[in-house]
Structure formats: C-alpha cells, structure tokens
Amino acid sequence: MTKKKSFVLRLSPEMFKKLEKWAVDEFRSTNGQIEWILNKALKEAGRLKEEKKSDDHSE
C-alpha cells in the first residue's frame, strides 16, 4: 500500500458537516470522501493521469 501524507486541514464546521453527510450517503469515510473529491478534481483539471485499467479484473 502506498504511504499517505498526513496534514492538517481546517474547515468551517458547516463545510465539515456537509462533507460528513455526503460521505455517509456514499458509504465512505469523511477522509475517503475528501480524497475522492480531490482525485476527481485533479483528473478533471488534467493534473493527474487516469490509471490504466488492467485486463486482470481480480483485485
């Protein structure tokens, strides 16, 4: 597994509450939801190459 970088993220309580609700709605942790949002934004901005799908579907 890739090692992850930890850092402090300051959010307003209202924003955190909305992110937390969104995460629950999509069966993710709040941290996982934030990572998903950031990953999607990086791909859409062309700053992250999309991973190639392998022919082996056994993950």
N, CA, C and O atoms as a DFTB+ gen file, in Angstrom:
236 C
 N C O
     1  1       0.841      -1.181       0.000
     2  2       0.000       0.000       0.000
     3  2       0.887       1.246       0.000
     4  3       1.929       1.278       0.655
     5  1       0.467       2.254      -0.731
     6  2       1.216       3.491      -0.797
     7  2       1.110       4.240       0.517
     8  3       0.033       4.347       1.103
     9  1       2.250       4.761       0.974
    10  2       2.247       5.545       2.199
    11  2       1.550       6.877       1.921
    12  3       1.768       7.482       0.871
    13  1       0.730       7.329       2.838
    14  2      -0.017       8.574       2.673
    15  2       0.577       9.662       3.536
    16  3       1.097       9.400       4.620
    17  1       0.496      10.873       3.051
    18  2       0.990      12.059       3.752
    19  2      -0.126      12.609       4.637
    20  3      -1.253      12.793       4.178
    21  1       0.179      12.866       5.877
    22  2      -0.782      13.470       6.801
    23  2      -0.551      14.967       6.872
    24  3       0.587      15.434       6.823
    25  1      -1.643      15.719       6.988
    26  2      -1.549      17.157       7.182
    27  2      -2.848      17.661       7.787
    28  3      -3.871      16.978       7.746
    29  1      -2.799      18.848       8.342
    30  2      -3.970      19.450       8.977
    31  2      -4.785      20.175       7.913
    32  3      -4.235      20.893       7.077
    33  1      -6.080      19.985       7.951
    34  2      -6.998      20.674       7.040
    35  2      -8.032      21.395       7.892
    36  3      -8.768      20.770       8.656
    37  1      -8.080      22.689       7.756
    38  2      -9.038      23.476       8.540
    39  2     -10.260      23.779       7.690
    40  3     -10.146      24.344       6.602
    41  1     -11.427      23.401       8.189
    42  2     -12.700      23.632       7.508
    43  2     -13.667      24.269       8.482
    44  3     -13.560      24.095       9.695
    45  1     -14.603      25.004       7.935
    46  2     -15.651      25.530       8.805
    47  2     -16.499      24.354       9.282
    48  3     -16.604      23.342       8.589
    49  1     -17.097      24.483      10.448
    50  2     -17.949      23.395      10.937
    51  2     -19.078      23.044       9.971
    52  3     -19.455      21.879       9.846
    53  1     -19.616      24.054       9.290
    54  2     -20.700      23.813       8.337
    55  2     -20.216      22.986       7.145
    56  3     -20.899      22.059       6.712
    57  1     -19.032      23.325       6.614
    58  2     -18.494      22.584       5.486
    59  2     -18.189      21.151       5.898
    60  3     -18.490      20.212       5.161
    61  1     -17.591      20.982       7.077
    62  2     -17.280      19.634       7.541
    63  2     -18.547      18.803       7.689
    64  3     -18.573      17.633       7.307
    65  1     -19.592      19.399       8.240
    66  2     -20.850      18.693       8.427
    67  2     -21.425      18.240       7.087
    68  3     -21.941      17.128       6.979
    69  1     -21.341      19.084       6.077
    70  2     -21.852      18.743       4.740
    71  2     -21.006      17.645       4.094
    72  3     -21.547      16.737       3.463
    73  1     -19.687      17.721       4.248
    74  2     -18.808      16.678       3.728
    75  2     -19.070      15.344       4.422
    76  3     -19.102      14.293       3.782
    77  1     -19.255      15.402       5.727
    78  2     -19.527      14.201       6.511
    79  2     -20.822      13.533       6.046
    80  3     -20.870      12.312       5.895
    81  1     -21.856      14.316       5.821
    82  2     -23.151      13.791       5.346
    83  2     -23.007      13.184       3.961
    84  3     -23.539      12.106       3.693
    85  1     -22.281      13.881       3.069
    86  2     -22.056      13.390       1.711
    87  2     -21.320      12.057       1.757
    88  3     -21.664      11.130       1.023
    89  1     -20.314      11.960       2.612
    90  2     -19.544      10.723       2.753
    91  2     -20.441       9.574       3.206
    92  3     -20.375       8.479       2.647
    93  1     -21.270       9.814       4.200
    94  2     -22.188       8.783       4.697
    95  2     -23.132       8.348       3.583
    96  3     -23.394       7.156       3.424
    97  1     -23.642       9.300       2.813
    98  2     -24.557       8.987       1.711
    99  2     -23.903       8.087       0.666
   100  3     -24.593       7.320      -0.005
   101  1     -22.585       8.172       0.521
   102  2     -21.862       7.378      -0.485
   103  2     -21.046       6.250       0.136
   104  3     -20.173       5.672      -0.512
   105  1     -21.339       5.941       1.403
   106  2     -20.694       4.826       2.113
   107  2     -19.174       4.946       2.143
   108  3     -18.458       3.964       1.946
   109  1     -18.691       6.166       2.393
   110  2     -17.261       6.420       2.532
   111  2     -17.013       7.070       3.885
   112  3     -17.928       7.589       4.524
   113  1     -15.745       7.027       4.305
   114  2     -15.355       7.820       5.463
   115  2     -15.254       9.272       4.999
   116  3     -15.200       9.536       3.798
   117  1     -15.230      10.196       5.924
   118  2     -15.077      11.605       5.550
   119  2     -13.733      11.811       4.859
   120  3     -13.650      12.521       3.857
   121  1     -12.685      11.194       5.389
   122  2     -11.371      11.296       4.765
   123  2     -11.400      10.711       3.348
   124  3     -10.855      11.305       2.418
   125  1     -12.030       9.562       3.191
   126  2     -12.145       8.940       1.876
   127  2     -12.907       9.814       0.894
   128  3     -12.566       9.875      -0.287
   129  1     -13.931      10.486       1.378
   130  2     -14.726      11.377       0.522
   131  2     -13.884      12.558       0.059
   132  3     -13.934      12.933      -1.113
   133  1     -13.115      13.142       0.960
   134  2     -12.251      14.270       0.604
   135  2     -11.216      13.823      -0.423
   136  3     -10.955      14.539      -1.390
   137  1     -10.621      12.638      -0.219
   138  2      -9.658      12.106      -1.192
   139  2     -10.318      11.895      -2.549
   140  3      -9.719      12.209      -3.578
   141  1     -11.539      11.369      -2.572
   142  2     -12.268      11.124      -3.817
   143  2     -12.530      12.447      -4.555
   144  3     -12.344      12.538      -5.768
   145  1     -12.962      13.468      -3.805
   146  2     -13.237      14.785      -4.400
   147  2     -11.961      15.380      -5.001
   148  3     -11.970      15.882      -6.125
   149  1     -10.869      15.317      -4.241
   150  2      -9.600      15.869      -4.723
   151  2      -9.076      15.107      -5.936
   152  3      -8.586      15.712      -6.889
   153  1      -9.179      13.788      -5.900
   154  2      -8.731      12.971      -7.018
   155  2      -9.531      13.300      -8.286
   156  3      -8.957      13.438      -9.366
   157  1     -10.841      13.424      -8.150
   158  2     -11.712      13.760      -9.281
   159  2     -11.348      15.135      -9.846
   160  3     -11.261      15.309     -11.062
   161  1     -11.139      16.103      -8.964
   162  2     -10.786      17.456      -9.400
   163  2      -9.439      17.476     -10.125
   164  3      -9.287      18.169     -11.131
   165  1      -8.464      16.720      -9.619
   166  2      -7.154      16.652     -10.275
   167  2      -7.266      16.033     -11.668
   168  3      -6.635      16.515     -12.609
   169  1      -8.054      14.982     -11.807
   170  2      -8.254      14.360     -13.119
   171  2      -8.933      15.327     -14.081
   172  3      -8.508      15.468     -15.227
   173  1      -9.994      15.995     -13.614
   174  2     -10.742      16.926     -14.468
   175  2      -9.884      18.116     -14.902
   176  3     -10.093      18.674     -15.979
   177  1      -8.921      18.501     -14.063
   178  2      -8.032      19.619     -14.383
   179  2      -6.842      19.169     -15.233
   180  3      -6.008      19.985     -15.623
   181  1      -6.772      17.873     -15.515
   182  2      -5.673      17.349     -16.313
   183  2      -4.353      17.314     -15.570
   184  3      -3.288      17.312     -16.187
   185  1      -4.419      17.286     -14.272
   186  2      -3.204      17.287     -13.447
   187  2      -2.851      15.907     -12.919
   188  3      -1.866      15.740     -12.201
   189  1      -3.659      14.924     -13.278
   190  2      -3.430      13.564     -12.817
   191  2      -3.818      12.632     -13.945
   192  3      -4.949      12.667     -14.429
   193  1      -2.884      11.802     -14.362
   194  2      -3.201      10.840     -15.417
   195  2      -4.135       9.797     -14.846
   196  3      -3.964       9.344     -13.715
   197  1      -5.130       9.418     -15.643
   198  2      -6.025       8.355     -15.200
   199  2      -5.264       7.043     -15.248
   200  3      -4.497       6.788     -16.176
   201  1      -5.485       6.217     -14.242
   202  2      -4.817       4.923     -14.184
   203  2      -5.361       4.038     -15.281
   204  3      -6.564       4.005     -15.536
   205  1      -4.448       3.314     -15.934
   206  2      -4.865       2.376     -16.979
   207  2      -5.523       1.180     -16.315
   208  3      -5.046       0.680     -15.297
   209  1      -6.618       0.728     -16.897
   210  2      -7.306      -0.439     -16.398
   211  2      -6.552      -1.684     -16.856
   212  3      -6.208      -1.810     -18.032
   213  1      -6.302      -2.587     -15.941
   214  2      -5.612      -3.816     -16.322
   215  2      -6.637      -4.824     -16.840
   216  3      -7.824      -4.746     -16.524
   217  1      -6.150      -5.771     -17.644
   218  2      -7.020      -6.815     -18.172
   219  2      -7.413      -7.797     -17.086
   220  3      -8.432      -8.480     -17.196
   221  1      -6.600      -7.869     -16.027
   222  2      -6.895      -8.761     -14.917
   223  2      -7.863      -8.068     -13.976
   224  3      -7.507      -7.077     -13.339
   225  1      -9.083      -8.576     -13.884
   226  2     -10.113      -7.940     -13.052
   227  2     -10.134      -8.455     -11.630
   228  3     -11.032      -8.102     -10.865
   229  1      -9.165      -9.285     -11.252
   230  2      -9.131      -9.791      -9.873
   231  2      -8.300      -8.840      -9.023
   232  3      -7.070      -8.850      -9.082
   233  1      -8.975      -8.030      -8.244
   234  2      -8.278      -7.034      -7.402
   235  2      -8.181      -7.504      -5.996
   236  3      -7.630      -6.804      -5.147
